[in-house]
Structure formats: structure tokens, C-alpha cells
């Protein structure tokens, strides 16, 4: 009988194949070192991404379990996959130029499975498809979904409260009942539940299901289930506060209920999986064992040299990019504006990190006070567009609405209406990147990356203009605020070097 079971492991996995694979992994570590280090820092620091520490060991284990179906002595490189490899390498360069860690992490943890796919070829890569691309779960991504999950959780929980006739008033992410006020904060978004559920659901589907339809259905369930479950959790907390006159479901109770509820969610998810999975009579036979054959030395050498030279070329390019990001010896600071004073409000405080200079001041327009806050990031001095930078603290303020104000025929500025327990504010802002104005942070970031890659970047800044208003005169105050920004726009931009 001529199948893979007749061949010894040393015939199936030759030294040449193992060395070729190790070369690819070693060059991957060297090329993407900065992306790896920054990702590991996030895994360790953030509770949301602690699971990422176990992803690569799990992938290695699952690949090891498939060792009888593989043959490293017979690699058949697929050179078309190099297109995907080059895409990851290019994305890493873009991320490095703009300090966009998300791009760097995506590139880092997609290049590894792509490069292994290239080396092994289609047939063998297909045998380890899930463990190979399970590595993608190493990407610390998902925090960007927090505002969306907060809004969805608030929408669903309010709908459930209306079902049981609890009197409520909603203002942004604040939900008020007669007994008190609740805020659907970042911790209530359920992002940890959401990400963990997807990872566990994917693992369960791979380990316990064979049908692609069943696997896909269960992964979809693992995406939707935690969103609905988290909304039920928030609904239960508010309802408990309503029924107990706020004696329970406040303070530390949130954390206790959260972890207990999360455990129940996972148990229920696995229970659903048990209902969906195939019965023993429906299981198909295992994938046939690989039939090894000997690849010539030239195949190993050509494949290893090709991918290694590609990584070395891009590594040289990365070094050139990093040389352009070195800070100047004495960058200019922000200029003082003659119509501003040092007096600023205490109840609105943006949060920015690693800035080179800032200006927090106040000016008067039509007898009303306007607060201004500007930050400046010259070349090589921190990152302006970053998730760590906040124009207002989410613990103190919540977004109620957004609208646009035309400043001139070419410029439109976004204005956010934010609220808290003490009042409401209007907040207008714009980005200043190498002399160009942007109202969208993504556009500003892309232009900054473009300038860096051309070697023409000298600095990026952000202006925030804010004022307290009243709901009773909302329309009048909005018109006044628009006049304020239109009148002072050009003068304020003189603050930048």
C-alpha cells in the first residue's frame, strides 16, 4: 500500500526542508522586529489582548498535530504568493513611515503565513490552512470598535428597558432612570467579550466541526452572540439598579457581574456549538497522509534565497525610512497668538502624549469665552494621530452629535457636540500637516505618511476650539460658534511654524 504511513518521519521531513523553514522564520523576526516588539508590549499591557500570547504556540501545536499530513522533504513553492508577501512588506513600510502600529502589526502577522504558504506550496499549505492563518489573531486590533460597540450596546439596552416599561432618558451614552444615571463607558462596550468569543469560537469550530458551512455559521454566531449578550448584561445592571433603588449593580458590582456573565456567555456559546457540530455518524474520514517525494536542492535554495533577498531589500528600505524619522536638532515651537490669554476652563481637558509643544489658551468672541487647545508634533517627535490621543476624556464626556461648518470655499471643519452631567460643549477641530488643512484624521495621517516617504515632512499639529453652550439656545449658539471659527481660522493657523 503506497501511502504516507510507509515513510519514516525523517523521510517525510528532511533536514533541508526544516532549514528552509527556519531561514524564513529567522528573516521574518529580523525584518519585522519593531512590529513584533510593539505587538508583544500590547499583549502584555492590555487585558484585551492577553490571549495573543498563546496564539503562536497554539498555531505551532496544531501544525505539529498535522505533521503526518505534511512533507517538508517535498516543498513546491508557489511564487504567485510572493505578490501577497510584497503587499505585507509594503504595508509595513507605510506603517513605519506614519507610525501606524496597526499597519505594522497586520503586515507582521500576515507575512509569516504568506511566506510559509509560498515555501510549502498550495497542497501542503491547504492541509494546515487554519493553524497557519490562526496566527492573524496575534494582531492587537479591535479597540477601534469600542465606540461602535458602546453605541450598539446603548441602543439595544434602551430597547430592552422600553420592553419592560422602565422610564428612561438617553443623552448620548448616558442612560438616566428615576433612580440614577448610567454611562455606557468603554468598559461596558464588551470589547474583551467580543474578541475572546471570536477566538474561542474559531478554535471550537476548527477542533469540533468538519463542514465548512457549520464552521462559518458558528463563527458568525460567535461574533453576534457576545454583542447581544453584553447588551443583556447592561440591561440587567440598569434594571437591577431600578428595582433595588441603586443599592446594587453599581461600583464594583459591574466587574463581578461582568466576569460571571462572561463565563456564562462562553458556556452558552460552547453549548450552541455542541448543538451545531456533526454527530459521530456524520464525520468524514481524515485527510489522506502526504506521500513524500524528494525535492532537489535547487528548489530549496531558490525558494529560500528569493524570500530572504526580498526581506533584506525591504529591511534596507525600512532603515531609510527610520533615518527620515529622526528628530531635528532644534524644531520650532508654537507661536503665541496676540488675542489669547492663558486662562482656560477646568472642565474640558484634552489628553495628548509625546507632544513637543502645546498651547492651552482662551479668547473672547462677541463677549463669549472660547477655549483653544493646540498641539505640535514636529518631524520625529511623537505621533499626532494616535489612539492614545483624545480630544476629550470619554470618562467625562460623551459624543452626542457631529456636524460640519464651511470655513471658506475650500475648507470644511467638523464640529462635535459633547455632553456630560454638567452641561454641553461644541468642539471644532482641524489638522495642520506640512501646511495643509484636514478635518478628517485619516486623511491627515495618509498625507503625513506620503510626505514622510517623500522626505518632505516637517511637522503635524491639531487645533481644537471649544465653548460651553446651552440647550435652550442651541441653534443660536451653533451659529455663533460657526462665526467664531470662520473669523479666527486664519489667525489661529499662524500658531504653527
Buried (B, 14 or more C-beta within 10 A) or exposed (E): EEEBEEBEEEBBBBEBBEEBBEBBEEBBEEBBEBBBEBBBEBBEEBEBBBBBEBBBEBBEEBBEEBBBBBBBBBBBBBEEBBEBBBBBBBBBBBBBBBBBBBBBBBBBBBBBBBBBBBBBBEEBBEBBEBBBBBBBBBBBBBBEBBBEBBBBBBEBBBEBBEEEEBEBEBBBBBBBBEBBEBBBBBBBBBBBBBBBBBBBBBBBBBEBBBBEEBBEBBBEBBBEBBBBBBBBBBBBBBBBBBEEEBEEBBEEBBEEBBEEBBEEBBEEBEEBBEEBBEEEEEEEEEEEBBBBEEBEEEBBEEBBEBBBEBBEEBBEBBEEBEEBBEEEEEBBBBBEBEEBEEEBBEEBBBEBEEBBBBBBBBBEBEEEBBBBBBBBBBBBBBBBBBEEBBBBEBEBBBBBEEEEBEBEEEBBBBBBBBBBEEEBBBBBBBBBBBEEBBBEBEBBBBBBBBBBBEEEBBBBBBBBBBBBBEEEEEEEBBEBBBEBBBEBBEEBBEBBE
